[in-house]
Amino acid sequence: MGEFFADLATALPRLIQEGLAATLIAFLGGAVVTVVVAVVLGLGLHQGPRWAQAVSRVIVEFFRGTSLVVQLFFIFYAIPTLTGVDLGSTWSAIVGLGLNYGAYGAEVVRGSLNAVPKGQWESTTALSMSWWTKMRRVIWPQAWALMLPGFNNLLVMLVKGTAVVGLVLMSDLTFEAGQVRRQLGTWPAFLAVLIIYYLIALVVSVVLRHLEKRAQQRLGLRPRADKPADVTAGVA
């Protein structure tokens, strides 16, 4: 047992040093692309003219309906052959992850916009607000608070999805865990990488829950932590 924990203590620093950076780059880059793609396609599905809705729907269903692994292989191996444009390992991973998870995120955006009460939309029309003004001032803040739980789940899934970027030759945590396994054994290597992935996902979840709380506070749906309680509440 002591030897096992010694191997685990050896595996953790090595994985952090050699694989963590690539995983974080793939995740952070993929997260940015995911949010951008989700917002663009989600708005297209909900607010766009019919042709934009049709195009957005085709893109969403294509990336949701095909394998992330195949998408990564296509971007990394096929696109350079077909177009001569080589994105390299890092950008192939970022683009592949962002398009795949962004397609799922588009439904989060569409559903959240659809959940904003109809009266809010009607009030912006009655006030003759421009599309940009009504989205920025009225609709988007409410939809954003509704989106965050879905994005929380999506980005945690994205953290786990980075485990496949080794297929496009990135030396990420999973790839390095395979190298460590050959030296220290299966249990220490994969328990170490399990712990690291869990901690990354935990940090992401905590950050998104904080953003959700702030969004709800701005809408008056949750009391502010710095606002004193009403001591007269409930007093006859």
C-alpha positions as CSV (number, residue, x, y, z in Angstrom):
1,M,0.0,0.0,0.0
2,G,2.8,2.4,0.8
3,E,4.4,1.7,-2.5
4,F,1.1,2.4,-4.3
5,F,0.8,5.8,-2.7
6,A,4.4,6.5,-3.4
7,D,3.8,5.8,-7.1
8,L,0.7,8.0,-7.0
9,A,2.7,10.8,-5.5
10,T,5.2,10.4,-8.3
11,A,2.5,10.2,-11.0
12,L,0.6,13.4,-10.0
13,P,3.4,15.9,-10.4
14,R,4.6,14.3,-13.6
15,L,1.1,14.5,-15.2
16,I,0.6,18.1,-14.0
17,Q,4.0,19.1,-15.4
18,E,3.7,17.3,-18.7
19,G,0.0,16.9,-19.6
20,L,-2.0,19.6,-17.7
21,A,-1.0,22.5,-19.9
22,A,-2.2,20.9,-23.1
23,T,-5.5,19.8,-21.5
24,L,-6.2,23.3,-20.2
25,I,-5.4,24.9,-23.6
26,A,-7.7,22.5,-25.3
27,F,-10.4,23.1,-22.7
28,L,-10.2,26.9,-22.5
29,G,-9.9,27.4,-26.3
30,G,-12.7,24.9,-26.8
31,A,-14.9,26.6,-24.2
32,V,-14.5,30.0,-26.0
33,V,-15.4,28.5,-29.3
34,T,-18.3,26.5,-27.7
35,V,-19.9,29.6,-26.3
36,V,-19.5,31.6,-29.5
37,V,-20.9,28.8,-31.7
38,A,-23.7,28.1,-29.2
39,V,-24.8,31.8,-29.1
40,V,-24.6,32.3,-32.9
41,L,-26.5,29.0,-33.7
42,G,-28.9,29.4,-30.8
43,L,-29.8,32.9,-31.9
44,G,-30.1,31.7,-35.5
45,L,-32.5,28.9,-34.4
46,H,-34.7,31.2,-32.3
47,Q,-34.4,34.6,-33.8
48,G,-33.2,34.2,-37.4
49,P,-35.2,34.2,-40.6
50,R,-36.3,30.9,-42.0
51,W,-33.2,30.3,-44.0
52,A,-30.9,31.1,-41.0
53,Q,-33.0,28.7,-38.9
54,A,-32.6,26.0,-41.5
55,V,-28.9,26.5,-41.8
56,S,-28.4,26.6,-38.1
57,R,-30.5,23.4,-37.6
58,V,-28.5,21.5,-40.2
59,I,-25.2,22.5,-38.6
60,V,-26.5,21.6,-35.1
61,E,-27.8,18.2,-36.1
62,F,-24.6,17.4,-38.1
63,F,-22.3,18.0,-35.2
64,R,-24.6,16.5,-32.7
65,G,-25.2,13.5,-34.9
66,T,-21.6,12.6,-35.8
67,S,-18.8,11.3,-33.5
68,L,-16.4,13.8,-31.9
69,V,-13.6,11.4,-32.7
70,V,-14.4,11.3,-36.4
71,Q,-14.8,15.1,-36.4
72,L,-11.3,15.5,-34.9
73,F,-9.8,13.1,-37.4
74,F,-11.5,14.9,-40.2
75,I,-10.3,18.3,-39.1
76,F,-6.7,17.1,-38.4
77,Y,-6.1,14.7,-41.3
78,A,-8.7,15.3,-44.0
79,I,-8.9,19.1,-44.2
80,P,-5.2,19.6,-44.9
81,T,-5.4,17.0,-47.7
82,L,-8.6,18.6,-49.2
83,T,-7.7,22.3,-48.7
84,G,-4.0,22.5,-47.9
85,V,-4.8,24.3,-44.6
86,D,-3.2,22.6,-41.7
87,L,-4.5,23.8,-38.3
88,G,-2.1,21.7,-36.3
89,S,-2.8,19.6,-33.3
90,T,-3.8,22.4,-30.9
91,W,-6.2,24.3,-33.2
92,S,-7.7,21.1,-34.5
93,A,-8.5,20.1,-31.0
94,I,-10.0,23.5,-30.1
95,V,-12.1,23.8,-33.3
96,G,-13.3,20.2,-33.1
97,L,-14.3,20.5,-29.4
98,G,-15.8,23.9,-29.9
99,L,-18.0,22.9,-32.9
100,N,-19.2,19.7,-31.3
101,Y,-20.1,21.1,-27.9
102,G,-21.2,24.4,-29.4
103,A,-23.9,22.4,-31.3
104,Y,-25.2,21.1,-28.0
105,G,-24.9,24.5,-26.5
106,A,-27.1,26.0,-29.3
107,E,-30.0,24.1,-27.9
108,V,-29.3,25.5,-24.4
109,V,-29.4,29.0,-25.9
110,R,-32.5,28.4,-27.9
111,G,-34.4,26.8,-25.0
112,S,-33.4,29.6,-22.6
113,L,-34.6,32.3,-25.0
114,N,-37.8,30.4,-25.5
115,A,-38.2,30.2,-21.7
116,V,-38.2,34.0,-21.3
117,P,-41.9,34.9,-20.6
118,K,-43.9,36.0,-23.6
119,G,-44.9,39.2,-21.8
120,Q,-41.3,40.3,-21.8
121,W,-41.0,40.0,-25.5
122,E,-44.4,41.8,-26.0
123,S,-43.3,44.6,-23.7
124,T,-40.2,45.3,-25.8
125,T,-42.3,45.4,-28.9
126,A,-44.8,47.8,-27.2
127,L,-41.9,50.1,-26.3
128,S,-40.6,50.0,-29.9
129,M,-37.2,48.8,-28.9
130,S,-34.7,47.9,-31.6
131,W,-33.7,44.2,-31.7
132,W,-30.3,45.0,-30.3
133,T,-31.7,47.1,-27.4
134,K,-34.4,44.6,-26.4
135,M,-31.9,41.7,-26.4
136,R,-29.2,43.6,-24.4
137,R,-31.5,45.3,-21.9
138,V,-34.4,42.9,-21.4
139,I,-34.2,39.5,-23.0
140,W,-30.6,38.4,-22.8
141,P,-30.1,39.1,-19.1
142,Q,-33.0,36.8,-18.3
143,A,-32.0,34.2,-20.8
144,W,-28.4,34.3,-19.6
145,A,-29.5,33.4,-16.0
146,L,-31.4,30.4,-17.5
147,M,-28.5,29.3,-19.7
148,L,-25.8,29.1,-17.0
149,P,-27.0,25.8,-15.5
150,G,-27.0,24.2,-18.9
151,F,-23.6,25.7,-19.8
152,N,-22.2,24.5,-16.4
153,N,-23.1,20.9,-17.4
154,L,-21.9,21.4,-20.9
155,L,-18.5,22.7,-19.9
156,V,-18.0,20.0,-17.4
157,M,-18.6,17.6,-20.3
158,L,-16.1,19.5,-22.3
159,V,-13.5,19.0,-19.6
160,K,-14.0,15.2,-20.0
161,G,-14.2,15.5,-23.8
162,T,-10.6,16.8,-23.9
163,A,-9.5,13.3,-23.1
164,V,-9.7,12.4,-26.8
165,V,-7.4,15.2,-28.1
166,G,-4.5,12.8,-27.9
167,L,-5.9,11.3,-31.1
168,V,-4.7,14.4,-32.9
169,L,-1.3,14.1,-31.3
170,M,-1.7,16.4,-28.4
171,S,0.3,15.4,-25.3
172,D,-2.6,15.9,-22.9
173,L,-3.3,14.3,-19.6
174,T,-4.7,11.1,-21.0
175,F,-1.9,10.7,-23.4
176,E,0.7,11.3,-20.6
177,A,-1.2,8.9,-18.3
178,G,-0.5,6.2,-20.9
179,Q,3.2,6.9,-20.7
180,V,3.2,7.0,-16.9
181,R,1.3,3.7,-16.8
182,R,4.2,1.9,-18.5
183,Q,6.6,3.0,-15.8
184,L,4.5,3.1,-12.6
185,G,1.5,0.8,-13.4
186,T,-2.1,1.2,-14.3
187,W,-3.6,2.2,-11.0
188,P,-1.3,5.0,-10.0
189,A,-1.3,6.5,-13.5
190,F,-5.1,6.5,-14.1
191,L,-6.1,7.3,-10.5
192,A,-3.8,10.4,-10.7
193,V,-5.4,11.5,-14.0
194,L,-8.8,10.9,-12.6
195,I,-8.1,13.2,-9.6
196,I,-6.8,15.9,-11.9
197,Y,-9.8,15.8,-14.3
198,Y,-12.1,15.9,-11.2
199,L,-10.4,19.0,-9.8
200,I,-10.6,20.8,-13.2
201,A,-14.3,20.0,-13.5
202,L,-14.9,21.1,-9.9
203,V,-13.3,24.5,-10.5
204,V,-15.3,24.9,-13.7
205,S,-18.5,24.0,-11.9
206,V,-17.8,26.4,-9.0
207,V,-17.1,29.3,-11.4
208,L,-20.3,28.7,-13.4
209,R,-22.4,28.5,-10.2
210,H,-20.9,31.8,-9.1
211,L,-21.8,33.4,-12.4
212,E,-25.3,31.9,-12.2
213,K,-25.7,33.4,-8.7
214,R,-24.6,36.8,-9.8
215,A,-26.9,36.7,-12.8
216,Q,-29.9,35.8,-10.6
217,Q,-28.9,38.6,-8.2
218,R,-29.0,41.2,-11.0
219,L,-32.5,40.1,-11.8
220,G,-33.6,40.2,-8.2
221,L,-34.2,36.5,-8.1
222,R,-31.7,35.9,-5.2
223,P,-30.8,38.2,-2.3
224,R,-27.4,39.8,-2.4
225,A,-24.9,38.5,0.2
226,D,-24.0,42.0,1.3
227,K,-27.6,43.1,1.7
228,P,-28.7,43.0,5.3
229,A,-31.7,40.8,6.2
230,D,-35.0,42.5,6.9
231,V,-35.2,42.0,10.7
232,T,-38.8,43.2,10.7
233,A,-39.9,40.4,8.4
234,G,-42.5,38.2,10.0
235,V,-43.0,40.5,13.0
236,A,-46.6,41.1,13.8
